[in-house]
Amino acid sequence: MNRLSFFVVTLTMLLAAACSPPASEELPTYRIGYMICNSRQETLERFLPLTRYLGEQLGVRFEAVPIDTTDFVREVDSLDFTHTNSLLYIMLHRFSGVDVLAAEKRGDQGYRSQGIILVRRDSDIKTIGDLRGRTMIFGPMLAPTGFMSQVDLMERNGVDPEDDLAMYTIPAGSFKHEKVIYGVMFGKYDAGAIPIFDFRDMAEKGQIDADDFRIIARAEPIPYCNFGVTQKVDEKFAARFKKAILSLSMDDMVEYEGERIRVLARTWTDGYEDIRDSDFDIVREMARRTNMPPYQEF
């Protein structure tokens, strides 16, 4: 190889290196804590494509961290961003200064969800008052529309779950909301508390027949799942993250495990909406009425 050829090859290699993106390990890394809904595996399947998409859009590396609802307050200091329900958000905002960025939109209620109380179609329970002396199954205690909303409904209608029900329970393990539905369907419990989304999803998937049930009460709609940012994140980068989330459309796709995946479809959402902390005041009022965190009094 003559000197001129050597010079050209060397220059080409240098230019290629200068134009190449840095290796992933050299990128800044941010941790997103995702609240586990049904199971750890399902949570990762839903949100890993979105996590990769955001990393590509913002030129950083995001790490998805599935966290149980009961562990979030303890784990939040190790996180940069959070994805939680509204009750967890007001806890993290009060105790750790987490600020909301955007809320999920889904179905006809937008960024809100609604807790319902349902019974079997053939049940003689018609109203909340008829629950006295009966058995009931609730969703997780930190589920705002699977526990708190229904307790609020009952107490505001003169029924104290602690004193007026024959007994109540919360299922253990994964897929708690599904266990609520099946517990009522198979007659183990007289009534169940569940988010309207989960009831509709199970019906759409053919897991249940909605006509086998009757909704006897509906709570007021409240904000549900949302992204938040912790105090350690630079404001400018948080603003970029928010813009990327709000800009997502149903057409946005990402390469993940050899497939082209529609990001929003995988997360079961219709998009994200700008929302303020004051929009969660309705959740705070409900938490105060029901003696729930972060306002519980022992």
Backbone torsions as a table, in degrees:
resi	resn	phi	psi	omega
1	MET	NA	125.8	178.5
2	ASN	-75.9	172.8	-174.6
3	ARG	-63.7	-38.7	-178.6
4	LEU	-65.0	-44.8	178.8
5	SER	-62.4	-42.9	179.0
6	PHE	-60.0	-41.6	-179.5
7	PHE	-63.9	-43.5	-178.8
8	VAL	-63.8	-44.9	179.9
9	VAL	-62.6	-44.4	-179.3
10	THR	-62.7	-44.8	179.8
11	LEU	-62.6	-40.8	178.6
12	THR	-60.7	-43.0	-179.9
13	MET	-64.7	-40.4	179.8
14	LEU	-65.6	-42.1	179.2
15	LEU	-65.4	-39.5	179.0
16	ALA	-63.4	-41.6	179.3
17	ALA	-65.3	-37.8	-178.9
18	ALA	-68.6	-31.6	-177.3
19	CYS	-87.8	-14.3	-177.4
20	SER	-74.2	141.3	176.6
21	PRO	-67.3	151.8	179.1
22	PRO	-64.2	152.2	177.0
23	ALA	-60.4	152.9	-174.4
24	SER	-58.0	-33.6	-178.1
25	GLU	-70.6	-16.1	179.1
26	GLU	-89.1	-13.3	-179.3
27	LEU	-72.7	149.6	172.2
28	PRO	-59.9	140.6	-178.2
29	THR	-112.7	132.0	177.1
30	TYR	-124.6	141.9	-178.4
31	ARG	-104.7	128.6	175.5
32	ILE	-108.6	119.0	177.0
33	GLY	-88.6	117.3	179.9
34	TYR	-103.3	124.4	175.9
35	MET	-62.5	129.6	176.5
36	ILE	-74.5	121.5	179.6
37	CYS	-89.4	-73.1	-179.2
38	ASN	-96.5	-44.2	178.8
39	SER	-158.1	162.7	177.8
40	ARG	-61.2	-45.9	-177.8
41	GLN	-61.9	-46.2	-179.5
42	GLU	-63.3	-39.3	178.9
43	THR	-60.3	-45.1	178.7
44	LEU	-66.9	-39.7	178.4
45	GLU	-61.6	-36.9	179.9
46	ARG	-71.4	-41.8	-165.2
47	PHE	-109.8	-10.6	177.5
48	LEU	-63.0	-41.7	176.4
49	PRO	-61.3	-42.4	176.8
50	LEU	-61.5	-41.1	179.7
51	THR	-61.2	-42.9	177.9
52	ARG	-66.0	-43.6	-179.7
53	TYR	-57.8	-46.1	-179.7
54	LEU	-63.1	-39.4	177.9
55	GLY	-61.1	-42.3	179.1
56	GLU	-66.3	-38.7	-178.6
57	GLN	-69.2	-35.7	-173.5
58	LEU	-101.8	-4.2	177.1
59	GLY	69.8	33.5	178.5
60	VAL	-134.9	178.4	175.0
61	ARG	-108.7	124.2	175.4
62	PHE	-106.1	136.7	176.0
63	GLU	-109.4	123.7	178.7
64	ALA	-86.4	126.1	-177.4
65	VAL	-123.3	104.8	177.2
66	PRO	-74.6	130.6	-174.9
67	ILE	-134.3	134.0	175.8
68	ASP	-67.0	148.5	-177.5
69	THR	-55.7	-37.3	-176.4
70	THR	-74.8	-10.6	-177.5
71	ASP	-104.5	-5.6	-171.3
72	PHE	-62.9	-44.1	-177.9
73	VAL	-60.6	-36.8	179.9
74	ARG	-74.5	-31.1	-174.1
75	GLU	-92.8	-14.0	-168.6
76	VAL	-60.7	-30.8	-178.5
77	ASP	-66.2	-16.0	178.8
78	SER	-94.6	3.2	-173.8
79	LEU	-109.9	160.4	173.2
80	ASP	-106.6	-38.9	178.5
81	PHE	-131.7	156.3	-179.2
82	THR	-129.4	149.8	171.4
83	HIS	-131.6	107.5	-172.3
84	THR	-141.5	174.3	169.6
85	ASN	-80.0	177.6	-172.5
86	SER	-72.1	-32.4	178.9
87	LEU	-68.1	-44.1	176.2
88	LEU	-62.2	-38.5	179.4
89	TYR	-59.5	-47.4	-176.9
90	ILE	-67.8	-27.3	173.7
91	MET	-68.1	-48.2	-178.2
92	LEU	-67.9	-33.3	177.3
93	HIS	-65.3	-43.8	-176.8
94	ARG	-72.7	-43.0	-173.4
95	PHE	-88.4	-28.0	-172.1
96	SER	-129.7	1.7	176.8
97	GLY	74.4	20.5	176.8
98	VAL	-66.5	136.1	178.8
99	ASP	-112.1	140.2	-179.6
100	VAL	-74.1	144.3	177.5
101	LEU	-112.0	-47.9	-176.5
102	ALA	-161.9	153.3	-179.5
103	ALA	-116.7	146.5	177.3
104	GLU	-67.6	142.1	171.2
105	LYS	-107.7	138.6	-177.6
106	ARG	-157.2	120.5	174.6
107	GLY	69.2	-159.0	-173.5
108	ASP	-76.4	-9.1	180.0
109	GLN	-102.9	7.8	175.4
110	GLY	62.4	-126.4	-176.8
111	TYR	-87.2	6.9	179.7
112	ARG	-104.4	157.3	172.1
113	SER	-129.3	173.8	-174.3
114	GLN	-143.7	132.3	175.2
115	GLY	-87.0	140.5	178.9
116	ILE	-128.6	158.6	170.4
117	ILE	-116.0	126.2	-178.1
118	LEU	-128.0	158.3	177.4
119	VAL	-135.3	171.9	173.8
120	ARG	-69.7	151.6	-178.9
121	ARG	-57.3	-34.2	-177.3
122	ASP	-88.6	7.4	-179.6
123	SER	-74.3	148.7	175.4
124	ASP	-86.7	3.3	176.7
125	ILE	-80.3	119.1	-177.4
126	LYS	-112.3	-29.4	-175.0
127	THR	-134.4	171.5	176.5
128	ILE	-61.2	-37.9	179.0
129	GLY	-59.5	-29.7	179.8
130	ASP	-71.1	-8.6	179.6
131	LEU	-75.1	-14.6	179.5
132	ARG	-58.5	130.2	179.2
133	GLY	80.2	3.9	-178.5
134	ARG	-105.4	174.7	178.7
135	THR	-103.1	151.1	-175.8
136	MET	-147.3	147.7	176.8
137	ILE	-121.6	130.3	-178.8
138	PHE	-109.1	165.1	170.3
139	GLY	-80.8	-171.5	-179.1
140	PRO	-55.5	146.1	-174.5
141	MET	-64.0	-28.0	178.6
142	LEU	-95.6	17.0	174.4
143	ALA	-90.7	111.1	-174.2
144	PRO	-63.2	-31.9	178.7
145	THR	-109.6	14.1	175.6
146	GLY	-118.2	-9.9	178.5
147	PHE	-144.2	-62.1	-173.3
148	MET	-59.0	-46.0	-178.5
149	SER	-59.8	-41.7	-177.5
150	GLN	-72.0	-39.0	175.5
151	VAL	-61.0	-42.0	178.3
152	ASP	-61.8	-45.0	177.3
153	LEU	-56.8	-47.7	-176.0
154	MET	-66.1	-46.6	-178.0
155	GLU	-64.9	-36.3	179.0
156	ARG	-72.3	-14.1	176.2
157	ASN	-108.8	19.9	172.2
158	GLY	80.6	15.9	178.9
159	VAL	-116.2	118.5	178.5
160	ASP	-95.8	114.7	-178.2
161	PRO	-56.1	-33.6	-177.8
162	GLU	-70.9	-36.1	-173.2
163	ASP	-105.6	-29.4	-169.9
164	ASP	-99.3	-21.2	175.9
165	LEU	-81.9	150.1	174.5
166	ALA	-65.3	-38.9	172.8
167	MET	-171.0	159.3	171.9
168	TYR	-143.1	161.5	-177.9
169	THR	-147.9	164.8	173.3
170	ILE	-126.3	124.7	-176.1
171	PRO	-67.5	152.5	177.4
172	ALA	-93.5	166.5	172.8
173	GLY	79.9	-159.2	-176.6
174	SER	-86.4	166.8	176.2
175	PHE	52.6	49.5	-177.0
176	LYS	-63.2	-38.8	-178.2
177	HIS	-65.2	-38.3	176.9
178	GLU	-64.8	-37.4	178.9
179	LYS	-65.0	-31.1	175.5
180	VAL	-62.3	-49.7	-179.0
181	ILE	-60.0	-48.0	-177.6
182	TYR	-67.7	-33.1	177.7
183	GLY	-61.1	-38.1	176.9
184	VAL	-75.9	-44.0	-176.0
185	MET	-58.7	-40.6	-178.3
186	PHE	-90.3	7.9	172.0
187	GLY	78.8	13.3	178.8
188	LYS	-73.8	-30.0	178.3
189	TYR	-130.5	150.7	-177.2
190	ASP	-76.3	-30.8	-177.1
191	ALA	-148.5	158.7	-179.7
192	GLY	-138.4	152.0	177.6
193	ALA	-111.1	125.4	-174.2
194	ILE	-153.8	149.1	172.0
195	PRO	-67.0	143.1	-179.4
196	ILE	-59.3	-34.2	179.8
197	PHE	-58.7	-45.9	-176.4
198	ASP	-66.1	-38.3	177.5
199	PHE	-62.4	-46.3	-179.9
200	ARG	-66.3	-40.6	-179.4
201	ASP	-60.9	-44.8	-178.6
202	MET	-64.8	-35.9	177.9
203	ALA	-68.3	-42.5	-179.6
204	GLU	-65.7	-32.3	179.8
205	LYS	-82.3	-4.3	-179.9
206	GLY	80.6	12.6	179.4
207	GLN	-74.7	-28.0	177.8
208	ILE	-140.7	165.9	170.6
209	ASP	-105.8	115.9	-176.9
210	ALA	-57.9	-27.8	-179.1
211	ASP	-70.7	-10.5	177.2
212	ASP	-80.2	-5.3	-175.9
213	PHE	-124.9	163.4	174.2
214	ARG	-135.1	129.5	176.8
215	ILE	-85.8	120.4	-177.6
216	ILE	-99.0	-13.2	179.8
217	ALA	-160.6	146.0	177.7
218	ARG	-128.9	131.3	176.4
219	ALA	-81.4	166.6	176.9
220	GLU	-70.1	141.1	179.7
221	PRO	-63.5	140.7	179.8
222	ILE	-136.7	157.8	175.6
223	PRO	-55.1	148.4	-177.7
224	TYR	-122.8	-116.9	-172.3
225	CYS	-74.7	145.2	-173.5
226	ASN	-156.5	159.4	171.2
227	PHE	-97.8	137.8	175.1
228	GLY	-129.3	166.6	-179.5
229	VAL	-127.1	139.8	-179.7
230	THR	-86.8	170.5	-174.8
231	GLN	-68.1	-19.5	-175.2
232	LYS	-77.7	-13.9	-174.5
233	VAL	-86.6	134.6	177.0
234	ASP	-58.8	139.0	-176.2
235	GLU	-60.0	-38.7	-179.0
236	LYS	-66.2	-40.2	178.8
237	PHE	-70.4	-38.1	176.2
238	ALA	-59.3	-39.2	178.5
239	ALA	-65.8	-38.1	176.8
240	ARG	-65.8	-41.2	177.4
241	PHE	-60.3	-47.1	-179.8
242	LYS	-60.8	-44.0	179.9
243	LYS	-61.8	-41.2	179.3
244	ALA	-63.7	-40.1	179.0
245	ILE	-66.3	-48.0	-176.7
246	LEU	-68.0	-23.3	-177.9
247	SER	-84.4	-8.6	-177.5
248	LEU	-60.9	136.8	175.6
249	SER	-126.2	168.8	-179.2
250	MET	-65.3	-15.3	-179.1
251	ASP	-89.5	-11.5	-176.8
252	ASP	-71.0	132.4	-175.9
253	MET	-130.4	162.2	178.3
254	VAL	-143.1	147.0	175.2
255	GLU	-81.0	120.5	-177.9
256	TYR	-145.8	120.0	179.4
257	GLU	52.2	45.6	175.3
258	GLY	78.8	8.4	180.0
259	GLU	-126.1	154.7	169.7
260	ARG	-94.8	115.6	-171.5
261	ILE	-115.2	135.0	172.3
262	ARG	-75.0	117.2	-169.4
263	VAL	-61.8	-51.4	-176.6
264	LEU	-66.2	-39.9	179.9
265	ALA	-58.9	-39.3	-179.0
266	ARG	-68.0	-30.5	-178.7
267	THR	-87.2	0.6	179.8
268	TRP	63.4	32.9	-179.8
269	THR	-125.4	163.7	176.4
270	ASP	-98.9	-2.2	-177.8
271	GLY	141.1	-168.9	-178.4
272	TYR	-130.9	148.2	-174.9
273	GLU	-124.5	142.0	175.0
274	ASP	-65.9	137.7	-176.1
275	ILE	-149.2	149.9	-179.1
276	ARG	-108.5	161.7	178.5
277	ASP	-59.9	-35.6	-178.7
278	SER	-64.0	-20.8	177.2
279	ASP	-66.9	-14.8	179.0
280	PHE	-92.8	3.8	-179.5
281	ASP	-61.7	-32.1	177.6
282	ILE	-63.6	-34.3	176.7
283	VAL	-70.7	-40.7	178.4
284	ARG	-61.1	-42.8	179.4
285	GLU	-63.3	-40.1	178.9
286	MET	-66.5	-40.9	179.2
287	ALA	-64.1	-38.6	178.1
288	ARG	-65.6	-43.5	-178.3
289	ARG	-63.2	-34.1	-175.0
290	THR	-99.7	6.9	178.6
291	ASN	58.9	45.7	179.8
292	MET	-104.5	160.6	175.6
293	PRO	-60.5	148.2	4.6
294	PRO	-92.4	22.5	-174.6
295	TYR	-116.0	10.7	-174.6
296	GLN	-65.3	143.5	176.0
297	GLU	-119.8	129.2	-176.3
298	PHE	-93.8	NA	NA
